[in-house]
């Protein structure tokens, strides 16, 4: 079995590869605007499905599984995407400071024969961050490619997140346990045992 990852995210590629299967990354271009009436909990899966539909299914070979995903950070009723610049990253982290928010990752798995999608959610609790901590993180790590302006695996996660409820890897962008179980249960005809990881 081989993953075809329709994403240029190095984190998602690294996470998928850690499961023990070969991964090939491809690009898909989609409009990421969503209907304003769409519930925030459904945004990530909606975008993952849109990405899956942008990849021609006839290009998938036997044993290949297309993986598309999207992650959104939701604070209250507000969806926080990737910050456009330094000022927006700082604003987002001030918003998250001292509060809890929800991370939703929508995933779509598609073979030549079938398609399965799901949403995983994790609640993340931030301690109150100082201005100095926020500025240090933004200026050192430049988290402009991350929803909510932070990476849980980076310095801000180490010093700023008190606890989470749910899957850690979901916050990184891919809920590996649920993805693997879905593969084993829904794609059993092609989901072989992973290769040895050296």
N, C-alpha and C positions, 0 to 999 in steps of 0.2 A: 504494500500500500504506500502511496505517496500523497503528501499534501500539496495542493496548489493554493498558495496563500495570496489572495487578491488584496495585497496591502504592501506598502513600502516601509511599514513600521519595523525597525530593527528589533524592538522589544517583542513584538508578536512573533517574528520569525525565530528569535532565540527561544521563546517559550515553547513554540510548537516543536522545534528541533529537539528540545529536552525530553519530549515524550518518546523519542527513539525512532521516529520515522523520517525519511528524507523529505525536505521541504523545498519547493520551488516558488519563488515570489514573482508575481506578475502585477501589472498596473491596470486599474480600471478607473475610468473617469465618470463620476456621477454628480448630479446636482444634489447638494446636501441640504437644501432648504426643505423644511417639513411644513405641513399644514399647521397653522396656528392653533387649530382645535384639537390636534393630536395630543393625548395625555402624555406627560413627561416620561412616564414609566414605559411608554411604547416607542419612544423616539429612536433608541439605539437599535432595536430589532428592525424597525421600519427601514433604517438606513442600511443595515446589514443585508436585508432582503433586496433592497434596491441595487446594492453592489453585486449581489449574486446574479441578478437578472441582467446586469451589464456584461457578464462574461458568457460567451456563447457555449451552451452546454455541449454542443457537438465537438468542441475542442477537447473535452475531457476524454482521456483514455481509460481503458479497463484498469481498475485498481486505484484510480486517482479520485481524490475527494477535494473539491473546492471549499475553501474556508474563507468566509468574509465575516467581518466583525466591526462593530462601532461601539465606542465607550463615551458615555456622557456623565457629567457630574451635575447633580440636581441639589440645589440649596433652596429649601422652601418650595416655591413653584417656579423657580428660575433655573433654566438650563444653562450651565456654564461650559462653553466650548473652549477652544484654544485661544489664549489671549492674543490680541493683535499686536501688542507692544508692551514695553516695560510698565507703563502706567496702568494698563489694564490688568497685567499680572499682579501687580501690587494691590490693586483694588480687590481682585478676586480673593487673594490670600487674607486680606483684612476681613472680607466677608465670611470666610470659612473659619477664621480664628475664634476659638472658644465655643464653637458650636459643632453640631453633627450634621452631616450631609449624606446623601445616597449616591453611590456609583452604580450605574446600570451598564452592563455590556450585553449587547445583542449579538448573537452568533447565528450564522446560517451555514449548514453543511450540505453539500450538494454533490451527488455522483451522477452518472449518466442515467440512472434509473430512479433516483428519489431525491427528495429535499426535506430537510428538517431544520427548524429554527427554534430558538428559545432566548429568553432573557434571564440573566443572573443579576442579583442585586446584593450590594454590600453596604452596610452603614459604617461610616468613618467618623471618629470623634477626634477633633483637634483640641489641644490645649490652647490657652491664650498665648498668641505669638507676640513677641515684642516687635517694634518697628525695625530694630537693628537685625533681628533674625530674618524678617521678611526681606529686607533690602539685601542682606548677605546672600540669601538663597537665590533671589531673582538675578542679582548681578553675577553670581558665581556659576549658576546652573542654567540660566536663561531658559526657563521652562515654557517656551512659546509653542512647542509642539505637543503640549500635554493639556488635555481637558482639565479645567479647574486650576491650571497653572501650577501643578505639582506632580511629582512622581513619588509614590509611596516608598520606593526602593532607594530614594536619594536622601540627602542630609535632612531635608525638611521632614521626611517621614520618621527618621530616627529620633529627632528631637521634638517633633511637634504632634505626633499622633499618639494619643494615649491608648486607644484600643479600637478594634474593629469588630463588627458582627457580620460574619460571612466569609467569603473566599478572598484571601489575600491576593491571589493571582488575578482575580476579577478586577481589582483596583489597578493592577498593572496593565490590564487590557485584554485578558483572555482567561476565562474560568476553566482551568485545565481539567479539574476533576470531573465537572459536568460534561465537558467536551469529550473526554475519554469514555465516560460511561455511555454517552449518546452514541458514540462510534461503535462500541461493543454491542449495544442493544439494537441499534437501528441499521447499522451497516455491517452486520456480522459476516455477510458473504465475502466481503473484501477486507475486513479489519483483521489482519494477521497479527501475530505477536510482534512487538517492536524488536528492532535489531539491537545488538549489544551496543551500549554507549561507552566509547573509549575516552 
